C-alpha cells in the first residue's frame, strides 16, 4: 500500500467534448434530430462558398431608361422644319 488515493482509470474512447443529457423518454429519431441541430449550429457542417457579385443581366437598373434631355440638335438632326 502506497497511501495515495486510487485514481479511476480513464477510458481512451470516452468523448472529451460537450455532453448532451436527454431527460425523459426520447426516441432514437428525436435524439438524432437534436444532435443534428446542435452540431449544425456549432459549425459542424461544410462551409458554403461565398456568393459572387450579382449579374448585371438581372439588375433592376436595366429596367429604368436613362434621362432624356431636350436639345436643339434633336430637331436639326430630325430634318423637320423649325
Protein Blocks (a to p, Z undefined) as FASTA:
>chain_A
ZZiacdddddfkbcfbdcdddedjddfklmmmmmmmmmmmnopaccddddddddfklpmk
lmpccdddddfklmmmnopaZZ
